[in-house]
Amino acid sequence: MAKKHRHEAHEEHTDESWLIPYADLLTLLLALFIVLYAASTTDVKKFQEMSQAFNIALTGGNGVLESYKSLDSQTPNSANRDNKTDSSEAQSDARSQDLTLQQLIQKEQENLEKLKKQLDQYIKKNGLTSQLQTKLNQSQLLITISDNALFSSGSAVVKPNSRSLAVSIANMLQQYPGYEIIVSGHTDNEPISTPEFKSNWDLSSTRAIRFMDIMLANKKLDPKLFSAVGYGEYRPVASNESAIGRSQNRRVEVSIIRKYTDPSRKQNVSAGISRP
């Protein structure tokens, strides 16, 4: 009788090796979403922490969920509080800077007003009202000197009795150091052509330089802050159609340029350039 072969029942085990790459995929997807969330915010610190969580996932370490939870604990409210704090500090710094600027502007205004007062007193004391004028505006303190107070017609040599004027102005400026000084020469539109001066450009610039030379004889003034320029006939303050207008256009100007300007005021003009 044939033997019956009994086949032992073998328990079949389910192959679960697929779980490993599946778990890795889920981990990477979680890390990806974390990074995308971090990139959508403006909080740099949060983004860095999200990046660390991503590195943990890539290196196969533990604690991805823990990192996510720690990041999630930084609620929008706390982030908003941080942003508000930073904004408040920035506004406080801006107010402090504005206050400092306003103080500097106020101090400079006081100094220039004092200097203008000294100049006006000198003009009145020496009977120069018709030959000198001062004007303080938002860009400069402007001293205007008629050419006949300084030079003979067609000449750039400062008259001997007028040299004291340049010396006096220099002595006053010495009391207020640090300002840029521009000395500019101007003529009327009558052409000039001499062996010494080929044009009004030559005459106006040479007059400005000669007047500046006398001022810089004061060694307490800084030459680096001085410059001389000639505008010829091209910056008139009056019409050249009359003798009076032409005499007003023939002048030397000394501009004391402000160091500080108020941004809220829009009346600034180009430094050292007089307007009609």
VOZA-14806 format. One record per residue (C-alpha): residue number from 1; residue in one letter; x, y, z. Coordinates in steps of 0.001 Angstrom, whole numbers. Layout:
+------+------+---------+---------+---------+
! nuke ! volo !      c1 !      c2 !      c3 !
+------+------+---------+---------+---------+
!  NUM !    A !       X !       Y !       Z !
...
+------+------+---------+---------+---------+
//
This chain:
+------+------+---------+---------+---------+
! nuke ! volo !      c1 !      c2 !      c3 !
+------+------+---------+---------+---------+
!    1 !    M !       0 !       0 !       0 !
!    2 !    A !    1480 !    3226 !   -1086 !
!    3 !    K !    2526 !    5530 !    1628 !
!    4 !    K !     826 !    8763 !    1815 !
!    5 !    H !    3231 !   11593 !    2004 !
!    6 !    R !    2099 !   14206 !    4332 !
!    7 !    H !    3164 !   17669 !    3408 !
!    8 !    E !    3787 !   19757 !    6433 !
!    9 !    A !    2006 !   22987 !    6287 !
!   10 !    H !    4538 !   25730 !    6029 !
!   11 !    E !    3481 !   29081 !    7375 !
!   12 !    E !    4047 !   31642 !    4706 !
!   13 !    H !    5461 !   34980 !    5953 !
!   14 !    T !    4459 !   38204 !    4218 !
!   15 !    D !    7432 !   40026 !    2657 !
!   16 !    E !    7515 !   43467 !    4407 !
!   17 !    S !   10780 !   44713 !    2925 !
!   18 !    W !    8793 !   47270 !     859 !
!   19 !    L !    8075 !   49201 !    4025 !
!   20 !    I !   11665 !   50485 !    4220 !
!   21 !    P !   11705 !   52493 !     967 !
!   22 !    Y !    8061 !   53507 !    1610 !
!   23 !    A !    8992 !   54923 !    5020 !
!   24 !    D !   11980 !   56706 !    3491 !
!   25 !    L !    9714 !   58217 !     847 !
!   26 !    L !    7264 !   59460 !    3443 !
!   27 !    T !   10109 !   60946 !    5450 !
!   28 !    L !   11453 !   62788 !    2411 !
!   29 !    L !    7977 !   64065 !    1519 !
!   30 !    L !    7534 !   65324 !    5067 !
!   31 !    A !   10897 !   67076 !    4902 !
!   32 !    L !    9977 !   68590 !    1531 !
!   33 !    F !    6717 !   70034 !    2847 !
!   34 !    I !    8537 !   71414 !    5871 !
!   35 !    V !   11072 !   73180 !    3630 !
!   36 !    L !    8328 !   74541 !    1369 !
!   37 !    Y !    6485 !   75887 !    4382 !
!   38 !    A !    9641 !   77515 !    5698 !
!   39 !    A !   10434 !   79058 !    2318 !
!   40 !    S !    6980 !   80650 !    2208 !
!   41 !    T !    7660 !   82684 !    5360 !
!   42 !    T !    9947 !   85697 !    5875 !
!   43 !    D !   11309 !   84449 !    9190 !
!   44 !    V !   14960 !   83649 !    8470 !
!   45 !    K !   15467 !   81927 !   11807 !
!   46 !    K !   12522 !   79624 !   11158 !
!   47 !    F !   13860 !   78826 !    7710 !
!   48 !    Q !   17230 !   77819 !    9167 !
!   49 !    E !   15578 !   75485 !   11632 !
!   50 !    M !   13481 !   73952 !    8876 !
!   51 !    S !   16695 !   73430 !    6904 !
!   52 !    Q !   18193 !   71577 !    9865 !
!   53 !    A !   15138 !   69317 !    9966 !
!   54 !    F !   15605 !   68611 !    6276 !
!   55 !    N !   19249 !   67657 !    6863 !
!   56 !    I !   18187 !   65272 !    9614 !
!   57 !    A !   15782 !   63572 !    7222 !
!   58 !    L !   18414 !   63199 !    4518 !
!   59 !    T !   20985 !   61735 !    6907 !
!   60 !    G !   18481 !   59185 !    8203 !
!   61 !    G !   18514 !   60548 !   11737 !
!   62 !    N !   15689 !   60569 !   14194 !
!   63 !    G !   13663 !   63446 !   15443 !
!   64 !    V !   12140 !   64857 !   12263 !
!   65 !    L !    8766 !   65084 !   13872 !
!   66 !    E !   10322 !   66506 !   17004 !
!   67 !    S !   12038 !   69207 !   14930 !
!   68 !    Y !    8788 !   69945 !   13168 !
!   69 !    K !    6971 !   70251 !   16465 !
!   70 !    S !    9576 !   72609 !   17877 !
!   71 !    L !    9232 !   74767 !   14809 !
!   72 !    D !    5488 !   74616 !   14965 !
!   73 !    S !    5631 !   75810 !   18554 !
!   74 !    Q !    6803 !   79184 !   17224 !
!   75 !    T !    3320 !   80392 !   16513 !
!   76 !    P !    2531 !   83269 !   14124 !
!   77 !    N !    1726 !   85386 !   17138 !
!   78 !    S !    5269 !   85104 !   18489 !
!   79 !    A !    6702 !   85831 !   15051 !
!   80 !    N !    4495 !   88882 !   14770 !
!   81 !    R !    5658 !   90055 !   18174 !
!   82 !    D !    9294 !   89709 !   17060 !
!   83 !    N !    8576 !   91645 !   13884 !
!   84 !    K !    6761 !   94364 !   15815 !
!   85 !    T !    9695 !   94631 !   18228 !
!   86 !    D !   12167 !   94994 !   15366 !
!   87 !    S !    9905 !   97573 !   13724 !
!   88 !    S !    9585 !   99543 !   16954 !
!   89 !    E !   13343 !   99570 !   17436 !
!   90 !    A !   13868 !  100736 !   13855 !
!   91 !    Q !   11318 !  103517 !   14309 !
!   92 !    S !   12977 !  104538 !   17568 !
!   93 !    D !   16381 !  104709 !   15862 !
!   94 !    A !   14898 !  106750 !   13016 !
!   95 !    R !   13313 !  109190 !   15462 !
!   96 !    S !   16630 !  109506 !   17288 !
!   97 !    Q !   18467 !  110232 !   14037 !
!   98 !    D !   15815 !  112771 !   13014 !
!   99 !    L !   16123 !  114464 !   16391 !
!  100 !    T !   19898 !  114658 !   16055 !
!  101 !    L !   19618 !  116056 !   12508 !
!  102 !    Q !   17106 !  118650 !   13627 !
!  103 !    Q !   19428 !  119692 !   16456 !
!  104 !    L !   22331 !  120073 !   14025 !
!  105 !    I !   20162 !  122061 !   11618 !
!  106 !    Q !   18991 !  124314 !   14430 !
!  107 !    K !   22541 !  124912 !   15670 !
!  108 !    E !   23762 !  125684 !   12158 !
!  109 !    Q !   20871 !  128089 !   11622 !
!  110 !    E !   21820 !  129931 !   14808 !
!  111 !    N !   25482 !  130151 !   13738 !
!  112 !    L !   24684 !  131447 !   10264 !
!  113 !    E !   22272 !  134002 !   11688 !
!  114 !    K !   25002 !  135226 !   14039 !
!  115 !    L !   27469 !  135469 !   11157 !
!  116 !    K !   24934 !  137356 !    9030 !
!  117 !    K !   24330 !  139761 !   11894 !
!  118 !    Q !   28070 !  140412 !   12221 !
!  119 !    L !   28361 !  141061 !    8499 !
!  120 !    D !   25372 !  143401 !    8486 !
!  121 !    Q !   26823 !  145357 !   11402 !
!  122 !    Y !   30157 !  145656 !    9567 !
!  123 !    I !   28394 !  146853 !    6407 !
!  124 !    K !   26404 !  149454 !    8302 !
!  125 !    K !   29367 !  150627 !   10368 !
!  126 !    N !   31518 !  151170 !    7268 !
!  127 !    G !   28829 !  152739 !    5125 !
!  128 !    L !   28790 !  149871 !    2602 !
!  129 !    T !   25031 !  149355 !    2426 !
!  130 !    S !   24900 !  150176 !   -1279 !
!  131 !    Q !   27864 !  147945 !   -2107 !
!  132 !    L !   27345 !  144836 !      37 !
!  133 !    Q !   24325 !  142648 !     702 !
!  134 !    T !   23797 !  139442 !    2668 !
!  135 !    K !   21112 !  136826 !    2196 !
!  136 !    L !   20482 !  133626 !    4167 !
!  137 !    N !   18463 !  130905 !    2466 !
!  138 !    Q !   18031 !  127137 !    2710 !
!  139 !    S !   21325 !  126350 !     975 !
!  140 !    Q !   23776 !  129100 !    1907 !
!  141 !    L !   24649 !  132445 !    3416 !
!  142 !    L !   25358 !  134626 !     396 !
!  143 !    I !   27506 !  137767 !     521 !
!  144 !    T !   27182 !  139905 !   -2618 !
!  145 !    I !   29833 !  142578 !   -3246 !
!  146 !    S !   29548 !  145142 !   -6014 !
!  147 !    D !   32511 !  145102 !   -8383 !
!  148 !    N !   33149 !  148845 !   -8078 !
!  149 !    A !   33768 !  148308 !   -4367 !
!  150 !    L !   36641 !  145989 !   -5221 !
!  151 !    F !   38006 !  146612 !   -8713 !
!  152 !    S !   38610 !  149306 !  -11251 !
!  153 !    S !   36880 !  148865 !  -14594 !
!  154 !    G !   38354 !  145972 !  -16578 !
!  155 !    S !   40794 !  145110 !  -13765 !
!  156 !    A !   41112 !  142114 !  -11453 !
!  157 !    V !   43400 !  143849 !   -8938 !
!  158 !    V !   41620 !  144413 !   -5628 !
!  159 !    K !   41725 !  148076 !   -4666 !
!  160 !    P !   44071 !  148774 !   -1742 !
!  161 !    N !   41307 !  150318 !     380 !
!  162 !    S !   39072 !  147279 !    -317 !
!  163 !    R !   41504 !  144606 !     819 !
!  164 !    S !   40344 !  145187 !    4400 !
!  165 !    L !   36900 !  143968 !    3377 !
!  166 !    A !   38251 !  140559 !    2352 !
!  167 !    V !   40315 !  140419 !    5539 !
!  168 !    S !   37293 !  141263 !    7702 !
!  169 !    I !   35128 !  138604 !    6037 !
!  170 !    A !   37900 !  136042 !    6545 !
!  171 !    N !   38183 !  136947 !   10230 !
!  172 !    M !   34449 !  136450 !   10690 !
!  173 !    L !   34527 !  133097 !    8872 !
!  174 !    Q !   37342 !  132007 !   11152 !
!  175 !    Q !   34840 !  131955 !   14020 !
!  176 !    Y !   32684 !  129389 !   12181 !
!  177 !    P !   35041 !  126723 !   10808 !
!  178 !    G !   34135 !  123724 !    8681 !
!  179 !    Y !   31979 !  125425 !    6058 !
!  180 !    E !   32608 !  125137 !    2344 !
!  181 !    I !   33267 !  128574 !     842 !
!  182 !    I !   32709 !  129347 !   -2837 !
!  183 !    V !   33925 !  132670 !   -4247 !
!  184 !    S !   32313 !  133435 !   -7606 !
!  185 !    G !   32905 !  136244 !  -10081 !
!  186 !    H !   30242 !  137737 !  -12369 !
!  187 !    T !   30251 !  140354 !  -15130 !
!  188 !    D !   27727 !  142118 !  -17319 !
!  189 !    N !   27309 !  141215 !  -20989 !
!  190 !    E !   29609 !  143923 !  -22335 !
!  191 !    P !   32393 !  142080 !  -24194 !
!  192 !    I !   36000 !  142510 !  -23150 !
!  193 !    S !   39147 !  141710 !  -25067 !
!  194 !    T !   42451 !  142909 !  -23667 !
!  195 !    P !   45969 !  141486 !  -23530 !
!  196 !    E !   45182 !  140357 !  -19982 !
!  197 !    F !   41593 !  139117 !  -20418 !
!  198 !    K !   40295 !  137500 !  -23577 !
!  199 !    S !   36696 !  137289 !  -22371 !
!  200 !    N !   34379 !  137886 !  -19458 !
!  201 !    W !   35123 !  134316 !  -18382 !
!  202 !    D !   38742 !  135263 !  -17786 !
!  203 !    L !   37856 !  138487 !  -16000 !
!  204 !    S !   35218 !  136969 !  -13678 !
!  205 !    S !   37300 !  133935 !  -12687 !
!  206 !    T !   40453 !  136003 !  -12089 !
!  207 !    R !   38559 !  138467 !   -9893 !
!  208 !    A !   37182 !  135587 !   -7813 !
!  209 !    I !   40657 !  134122 !   -7364 !
!  210 !    R !   42249 !  137443 !   -6406 !
!  211 !    F !   39598 !  138097 !   -3751 !
!  212 !    M !   39950 !  134541 !   -2432 !
!  213 !    D !   43739 !  134962 !   -2224 !
!  214 !    I !   43338 !  137820 !     246 !
!  215 !    M !   40897 !  135818 !    2359 !
!  216 !    L !   43253 !  132833 !    2504 !
!  217 !    A !   46029 !  135020 !    3845 !
!  218 !    N !   44284 !  134153 !    7112 !
!  219 !    K !   46124 !  130930 !    7982 !
!  220 !    K !   43366 !  129825 !   10339 !
!  221 !    L !   41104 !  129145 !    7367 !
!  222 !    D !   41276 !  125756 !    5634 !
!  223 !    P !   42147 !  126163 !    1903 !
!  224 !    K !   40636 !  122738 !    1171 !
!  225 !    L !   37204 !  124199 !    1852 !
!  226 !    F !   37652 !  127079 !    -616 !
!  227 !    S !   37032 !  127215 !   -4340 !
!  228 !    A !   36821 !  130017 !   -6905 !
!  229 !    V !   34697 !  130056 !  -10036 !
!  230 !    G !   33946 !  132530 !  -12819 !
!  231 !    Y !   30476 !  132687 !  -14370 !
!  232 !    G !   31133 !  135528 !  -16761 !
!  233 !    E !   27894 !  137169 !  -17888 !
!  234 !    Y !   25801 !  134009 !  -17601 !
!  235 !    R !   24364 !  134378 !  -14065 !
!  236 !    P !   22741 !  137830 !  -14178 !
!  237 !    V !   20621 !  139109 !  -11303 !
!  238 !    A !   19242 !  142034 !  -13289 !
!  239 !    S !   18641 !  143051 !  -16900 !
!  240 !    N !   21674 !  144081 !  -18907 !
!  241 !    E !   19500 !  146504 !  -20869 !
!  242 !    S !   20223 !  149346 !  -18427 !
!  243 !    A !   23331 !  150771 !  -16796 !
!  244 !    I !   21895 !  150079 !  -13344 !
!  245 !    G !   21177 !  146459 !  -14241 !
!  246 !    R !   24658 !  145946 !  -15648 !
!  247 !    S !   26239 !  147406 !  -12503 !
!  248 !    Q !   24248 !  144936 !  -10395 !
!  249 !    N !   25448 !  142052 !  -12534 !
!  250 !    R !   29100 !  142993 !  -12055 !
!  251 !    R !   29787 !  141470 !   -8660 !
!  252 !    V !   31717 !  139013 !   -6523 !
!  253 !    E !   29795 !  136579 !   -4347 !
!  254 !    V !   31011 !  134669 !   -1302 !
!  255 !    S !   28815 !  131662 !    -532 !
!  256 !    I !   28980 !  129932 !    2850 !
!  257 !    I !   27388 !  126567 !    2099 !
!  258 !    R !   25219 !  124840 !    4681 !
!  259 !    K !   26422 !  121491 !    5979 !
!  260 !    Y !   22946 !  120287 !    6911 !
!  261 !    T !   19659 !  120593 !    5052 !
!  262 !    D !   16152 !  119797 !    6212 !
!  263 !    P !   14674 !  117008 !    4006 !
!  264 !    S !   11171 !  118335 !    4675 !
!  265 !    R !   12022 !  121584 !    2927 !
!  266 !    K !   12278 !  121575 !    -841 !
!  267 !    Q !   13615 !  125052 !   -1414 !
!  268 !    N !   17181 !  123859 !   -1929 !
!  269 !    V !   19173 !  125390 !   -4743 !
!  270 !    S !   22484 !  124382 !   -6241 !
!  271 !    A !   25350 !  125281 !   -3934 !
!  272 !    G !   27172 !  128422 !   -4881 !
!  273 !    I !   24932 !  129301 !   -7831 !
!  274 !    S !   22973 !  132511 !   -7548 !
!  275 !    R !   19682 !  132867 !   -9375 !
!  276 !    P !   18068 !  135938 !  -10973 !
+------+------+---------+---------+---------+
//
